């Protein structure tokens, strides 16, 4: 290896260390509480979704009864859970908590899903769509709003697409007024979770078509996609993966609007133990991609990586925080404010025997890797 190559690699290593240092600098990262209530378990924003209109941000989450269990999440499975959302009108600095009546779970007395009449205008300026699932209760359902999540319409059935079970989380791309692509998780042939596929509608959600599987059926699971459109034909999606005791995030890409997919790379080699964590993928205003995720091994926390070439390569980890009390955290969703700062919302804890709460981190994506993305 010649001297110039060693110098270049040293510079890259120093720059990666600089990214981490900048991200952890108190002036660059601010943490706040979105929702925290005594005796409650606030969790899983990634299952619900996040939407923004300038500095107005809405994020969905679930509130359950807190109870430390021998294994699994610290929630009481015998008591009902509630669907909440939080709204900020100042770019994530402060939040108000809302409990929309329309989002009552079916098992809590909410309305049963019905078939959607269709002709939904997905292109409206204040539009939002939320997908939800109720454990093993089929079918999955969706809601939509035309007033920035102040009121919701639904629930409407999502088809099973010939699968034994669908676990619907919110990940969609609006293609036109009545056209939408949606990314969902189905049970595998053995009934276990899970495998990701793409579906679409062309009539405003009256009917849905199965488009394609994203990757082969895994031995473990491939679930919880989060996707961005890179061009008229190219979509990148990142998936939560598990095989054996290993947990990571994979990236897949399509160049024909989902007809076929190919494996791109593994942006995150590990998301820690306790079955890992889902990704939150965001296209930034400067053309870079930000990939944010929870890390479920010590030191527990929230991390991110950046890409300036449409996901072909990724930066070293950016440690947004590493002060979590145990593995039961993460499930982030993120938006970028008009001023360029990122708002990442997730659930968190300060100790294994303490309530889980919804938190937000406002952070500046570190400079560098800011060249225009390569087009492919």
C-alpha positions as CSV (number, residue, x, y, z in Angstrom):
1,X,0.0,0.0,0.0
2,X,1.5,3.4,-1.0
3,X,1.8,6.3,1.3
4,X,-0.9,8.4,-0.3
5,X,-3.4,5.5,0.1
6,X,-2.5,5.1,3.8
7,X,-2.9,8.9,4.3
8,X,-6.3,8.7,2.6
9,X,-7.5,5.8,4.8
10,X,-6.2,7.6,7.9
11,X,-8.1,10.7,6.9
12,X,-11.3,8.7,6.4
13,X,-10.9,7.1,9.8
14,X,-10.3,10.5,11.5
15,X,-13.4,11.9,9.7
16,X,-15.6,9.0,10.9
17,X,-14.4,9.6,14.5
18,X,-15.2,13.3,13.9
19,X,-18.8,12.4,12.9
20,X,-19.4,10.5,16.1
21,X,-17.9,13.3,18.2
22,X,-20.0,15.9,16.5
23,X,-23.2,13.9,16.9
24,X,-22.6,13.5,20.6
25,X,-21.7,17.1,21.2
26,X,-24.4,18.6,23.5
27,X,-24.8,21.6,21.1
28,X,-25.6,19.3,18.2
29,X,-28.0,16.9,19.8
30,X,-31.0,17.7,22.0
31,X,-33.1,15.0,23.8
32,X,-36.6,15.6,25.1
33,X,-39.6,13.7,26.4
34,X,-42.6,13.4,24.1
35,X,-44.8,11.2,26.4
36,X,-44.1,9.8,29.8
37,X,-46.7,8.6,32.3
38,X,-46.4,6.8,35.6
39,X,-47.5,3.2,35.3
40,X,-47.5,3.2,31.5
41,X,-45.5,1.7,28.7
42,X,-45.2,4.1,25.8
43,X,-43.9,2.3,22.7
44,X,-43.2,1.5,19.1
45,X,-43.6,4.7,17.0
46,X,-42.2,2.7,14.0
47,X,-45.4,0.7,13.9
48,X,-47.6,3.8,13.5
49,X,-45.8,6.4,11.5
50,X,-44.6,10.0,11.5
51,X,-45.8,12.9,9.3
52,X,-44.7,16.5,9.0
53,X,-45.8,19.8,7.4
54,X,-43.0,22.3,8.0
55,X,-42.5,22.5,11.8
56,X,-45.7,20.7,12.5
57,X,-45.0,17.1,13.3
58,X,-47.3,14.2,14.3
59,X,-46.1,10.8,15.4
60,X,-48.2,7.8,16.5
61,X,-47.5,5.4,19.3
62,X,-49.1,2.9,21.7
63,X,-49.6,3.2,25.5
64,X,-49.9,0.0,27.5
65,X,-49.9,-0.8,31.3
66,X,-46.4,-1.0,32.6
67,X,-45.4,-4.3,34.2
68,X,-42.0,-5.9,34.4
69,X,-42.3,-9.4,32.9
70,X,-39.9,-12.4,33.1
71,X,-39.3,-12.2,29.4
72,X,-40.3,-9.7,26.7
73,X,-41.6,-6.2,26.9
74,X,-42.4,-4.7,30.3
75,X,-46.2,-4.4,29.7
76,X,-49.2,-6.2,31.2
77,X,-50.6,-8.4,28.4
78,X,-53.8,-8.8,30.3
79,X,-54.8,-5.1,30.2
80,X,-55.9,-3.1,27.2
81,X,-53.6,-0.9,25.2
82,X,-54.4,2.5,23.7
83,X,-53.5,4.2,20.4
84,X,-52.1,7.7,21.0
85,X,-50.4,10.4,18.9
86,X,-48.2,13.4,19.7
87,X,-48.2,16.7,17.9
88,X,-45.5,19.4,17.8
89,X,-45.9,22.8,16.2
90,X,-42.4,24.0,17.0
91,X,-40.3,21.5,15.2
92,X,-40.2,18.9,17.9
93,X,-39.2,21.1,20.8
94,X,-42.5,20.6,22.7
95,X,-45.3,18.1,22.2
96,X,-49.0,17.7,23.0
97,X,-50.6,14.3,23.4
98,X,-53.8,13.3,21.6
99,X,-56.0,10.2,21.7
100,X,-58.1,10.2,18.5
101,X,-61.3,8.3,19.0
102,X,-61.2,7.1,15.4
103,X,-58.0,5.0,16.3
104,X,-59.6,2.9,19.1
105,X,-58.5,-0.6,18.6
106,X,-61.2,-3.1,17.6
107,X,-60.6,-5.1,20.7
108,X,-61.2,-2.0,22.8
109,X,-64.5,-1.1,21.3
110,X,-63.4,0.6,18.2
111,X,-65.1,0.2,14.9
112,X,-64.5,-3.0,12.9
113,X,-62.7,-2.4,9.6
114,X,-64.8,-2.2,6.5
115,X,-63.9,-2.3,2.8
116,X,-62.7,1.1,1.5
117,X,-64.9,2.7,-1.2
118,X,-61.8,4.0,-2.9
119,X,-61.1,7.2,-4.7
120,X,-59.0,8.6,-1.9
121,X,-56.9,11.6,-3.0
122,X,-53.4,10.7,-1.8
123,X,-51.9,13.9,-3.1
124,X,-53.7,16.3,-0.8
125,X,-51.4,18.7,1.0
126,X,-52.5,17.6,4.4
127,X,-52.8,13.9,3.7
128,X,-51.5,11.2,6.0
129,X,-52.1,7.4,6.1
130,X,-51.5,5.0,8.9
131,X,-51.4,1.2,8.8
132,X,-52.1,-0.9,11.9
133,X,-52.4,-4.5,12.9
134,X,-53.8,-6.1,16.1
135,X,-51.5,-9.0,16.9
136,X,-53.0,-12.2,15.5
137,X,-56.4,-10.7,14.7
138,X,-56.8,-10.4,10.9
139,X,-57.2,-8.4,8.9
140,X,-54.7,-5.5,9.1
141,X,-56.3,-2.1,8.6
142,X,-55.5,1.4,7.6
143,X,-56.8,4.9,8.3
144,X,-56.3,8.1,6.5
145,X,-56.5,11.8,7.3
146,X,-56.9,14.9,5.2
147,X,-56.4,17.4,8.0
148,X,-52.9,16.7,9.3
149,X,-54.0,13.9,11.6
150,X,-56.6,15.9,13.5
151,X,-59.3,13.4,12.4
152,X,-59.0,10.0,10.8
153,X,-61.2,8.1,8.5
154,X,-61.4,4.3,8.7
155,X,-60.6,1.7,9.7
156,X,-60.5,0.1,6.3
157,X,-59.5,-3.5,5.5
158,X,-56.2,-4.4,3.9
159,X,-56.4,-7.6,2.0
160,X,-54.5,-10.7,3.0
161,X,-53.0,-11.0,-0.5
162,X,-53.3,-14.8,-0.3
163,X,-51.1,-14.9,2.8
164,X,-52.0,-16.4,6.2
165,X,-51.4,-13.1,8.1
166,X,-50.4,-9.5,7.4
167,X,-48.6,-7.4,10.0
168,X,-49.1,-3.9,8.6
169,X,-46.9,-1.0,9.7
170,X,-46.8,2.3,8.0
171,X,-44.5,2.5,5.0
172,X,-45.9,3.9,1.7
173,X,-45.0,6.0,-1.3
174,X,-47.6,8.3,-2.9
175,X,-47.3,7.9,-6.7
176,X,-50.1,10.1,-7.9
177,X,-53.6,11.3,-6.9
178,X,-55.1,7.8,-6.7
179,X,-51.9,5.6,-6.9
180,X,-49.9,4.4,-3.9
181,X,-47.2,1.8,-3.3
182,X,-47.2,0.2,0.1
183,X,-44.6,-2.0,1.8
184,X,-45.9,-4.7,4.2
185,X,-44.9,-7.8,6.1
186,X,-46.6,-11.1,5.7
187,X,-46.3,-14.3,7.7
188,X,-44.1,-17.0,6.2
189,X,-45.4,-20.3,4.9
190,X,-45.0,-21.8,8.4
191,X,-47.1,-19.0,9.9
192,X,-44.2,-17.3,11.6
193,X,-43.0,-13.7,11.1
194,X,-42.1,-12.7,8.4
195,X,-41.3,-11.6,4.9
196,X,-41.6,-8.2,3.2
197,X,-43.5,-7.5,0.0
198,X,-44.7,-4.6,-2.1
199,X,-48.4,-3.9,-2.9
200,X,-50.1,-1.1,-4.9
201,X,-53.4,0.5,-5.6
202,X,-54.4,2.5,-8.6
203,X,-58.0,3.4,-7.6
204,X,-57.5,5.3,-4.3
205,X,-57.4,2.2,-2.1
206,X,-60.6,0.5,-3.3
207,X,-58.5,-2.5,-4.5
208,X,-54.9,-3.6,-3.9
209,X,-52.6,-5.7,-6.0
210,X,-49.6,-7.8,-4.8
211,X,-46.6,-6.6,-6.7
212,X,-43.5,-8.5,-5.6
213,X,-41.6,-10.1,-2.7
214,X,-38.6,-8.2,-1.5
215,X,-36.0,-11.0,-1.1
216,X,-36.4,-14.7,-0.5
217,X,-38.2,-16.2,2.4
218,X,-35.7,-16.2,5.3
219,X,-35.1,-18.8,7.9
220,X,-35.4,-16.1,10.6
221,X,-37.3,-13.0,9.7
222,X,-37.2,-10.1,7.3
223,X,-39.7,-7.5,8.5
224,X,-40.6,-3.8,9.0
225,X,-39.5,-2.0,5.8
226,X,-38.9,1.7,5.5
227,X,-38.5,3.0,2.0
228,X,-37.6,6.1,-0.1
229,X,-38.1,6.8,-3.8
230,X,-34.8,7.7,-5.5
231,X,-36.1,8.2,-9.1
232,X,-39.1,7.6,-11.3
233,X,-38.2,3.9,-11.3
234,X,-35.8,3.3,-8.4
235,X,-36.9,2.6,-4.8
236,X,-34.6,1.8,-1.9
237,X,-36.0,-0.1,1.1
238,X,-34.2,-1.2,4.3
239,X,-35.4,-4.2,6.3
240,X,-35.1,-5.4,9.9
241,X,-33.4,-8.8,9.7
242,X,-32.8,-11.7,12.1
243,X,-31.1,-15.1,11.7
244,X,-30.2,-17.1,14.8
245,X,-28.7,-14.8,17.4
246,X,-27.7,-12.1,14.8
247,X,-29.7,-9.0,14.1
248,X,-29.0,-6.4,11.4
249,X,-30.4,-4.2,8.7
250,X,-30.4,-5.0,4.9
251,X,-30.9,-2.7,2.0
252,X,-32.7,-3.8,-1.2
253,X,-33.3,-1.8,-4.4
254,X,-35.6,-1.9,-7.4
255,X,-35.0,-0.2,-10.8
256,X,-38.3,-1.1,-12.3
257,X,-40.8,0.2,-9.7
258,X,-40.9,-3.0,-7.7
259,X,-41.3,-5.6,-10.4
260,X,-38.0,-7.0,-9.3
261,X,-35.6,-6.4,-6.4
262,X,-31.9,-7.0,-5.8
263,X,-29.9,-7.0,-2.6
264,X,-27.8,-3.9,-2.3
265,X,-25.8,-4.2,0.9
266,X,-26.0,-4.4,4.7
267,X,-25.9,-0.8,6.0
268,X,-26.0,-1.9,9.7
269,X,-24.1,-5.2,10.6
270,X,-25.7,-5.3,14.0
271,X,-28.6,-3.7,15.9
272,X,-27.8,-5.5,19.1
273,X,-29.5,-8.3,20.9
274,X,-33.1,-9.0,21.9
275,X,-34.3,-9.5,18.3
276,X,-32.8,-6.3,17.0
277,X,-34.6,-3.1,15.8
278,X,-36.2,-1.7,12.7
279,X,-34.7,1.1,10.6
280,X,-35.9,4.6,9.9
281,X,-34.9,5.7,6.4
282,X,-35.0,9.4,5.4
283,X,-34.1,11.3,2.3
284,X,-32.4,14.6,3.3
285,X,-32.7,17.9,1.6
286,X,-29.1,17.8,0.5
287,X,-29.6,14.5,-1.3
288,X,-28.0,12.3,1.4
289,X,-29.8,9.4,3.1
290,X,-30.1,9.1,6.9
291,X,-30.7,5.7,8.4
292,X,-31.6,5.7,12.1
293,X,-32.1,2.7,14.4
294,X,-32.2,1.5,18.0
295,X,-29.3,-0.5,19.4
296,X,-30.4,-3.3,21.8
297,X,-27.1,-4.3,23.4
298,X,-25.0,-2.4,25.9
299,X,-24.5,0.5,25.5
300,X,-28.2,0.7,24.7
301,X,-29.2,3.7,22.6
302,X,-30.1,5.3,19.3
303,X,-27.7,5.3,16.3
304,X,-27.5,6.5,12.7
305,X,-25.6,6.2,9.5
306,X,-25.5,8.5,6.4
307,X,-25.1,7.8,2.7
308,X,-24.3,10.3,-0.1
309,X,-24.5,7.9,-3.0
310,X,-28.1,6.6,-2.8
311,X,-27.2,3.8,-0.3
312,X,-24.3,2.3,-2.2
313,X,-22.1,3.1,0.8
314,X,-22.6,4.2,4.4
315,X,-20.8,6.2,7.0
316,X,-19.6,4.9,10.3
317,X,-22.1,4.8,13.1
318,X,-23.2,8.1,14.6
319,X,-24.1,7.6,18.3
320,X,-27.1,9.8,19.0
321,X,-27.3,8.5,22.5
322,X,-26.1,5.5,24.5
323,X,-27.7,6.0,27.9
324,X,-30.5,3.5,27.7
325,X,-31.3,1.5,30.8
326,X,-32.0,-1.9,29.0
327,X,-32.7,-3.4,25.6
328,X,-36.4,-2.4,25.5
329,X,-36.1,0.7,23.3
330,X,-35.9,2.1,19.7
331,X,-38.5,1.7,16.9
332,X,-37.6,5.2,15.6
333,X,-39.3,7.4,13.0
334,X,-37.7,10.5,11.6
335,X,-38.4,13.7,9.7
336,X,-36.3,16.7,8.6
337,X,-37.3,20.2,9.6
338,X,-37.2,23.2,7.2
339,X,-33.9,24.3,8.9
340,X,-32.3,21.0,8.1
341,X,-32.2,19.5,11.6
342,X,-33.6,15.9,12.0
343,X,-36.2,15.0,14.5
344,X,-36.1,11.3,15.5
345,X,-38.8,9.9,17.7
346,X,-38.6,6.5,19.5
347,X,-39.4,4.8,22.7
348,X,-36.8,4.7,25.5
349,X,-36.2,3.7,29.1
350,X,-33.8,4.7,32.0
351,X,-33.7,1.3,33.6
352,X,-35.2,-2.2,33.3
353,X,-37.7,-1.6,36.1
354,X,-38.7,1.9,35.0
355,X,-41.5,3.0,32.6
356,X,-40.9,3.1,28.9
357,X,-41.5,6.5,27.4
358,X,-41.6,8.3,24.0
359,X,-38.6,10.5,23.5
360,X,-37.3,12.8,20.7
361,X,-33.8,13.7,19.6
362,X,-33.2,16.8,17.5
363,X,-29.9,16.6,15.7
364,X,-27.8,18.0,12.9
365,X,-26.6,15.5,10.3
366,X,-22.9,15.9,10.5
367,X,-21.2,17.7,7.5
368,X,-19.3,15.7,5.0
369,X,-20.5,13.0,2.7
370,X,-22.4,15.9,1.1
371,X,-21.5,15.4,-2.5
372,X,-24.5,15.0,-4.9
373,X,-25.6,11.3,-4.9
374,X,-24.5,9.2,-7.8
375,X,-27.3,8.3,-10.2
376,X,-27.6,4.7,-11.2
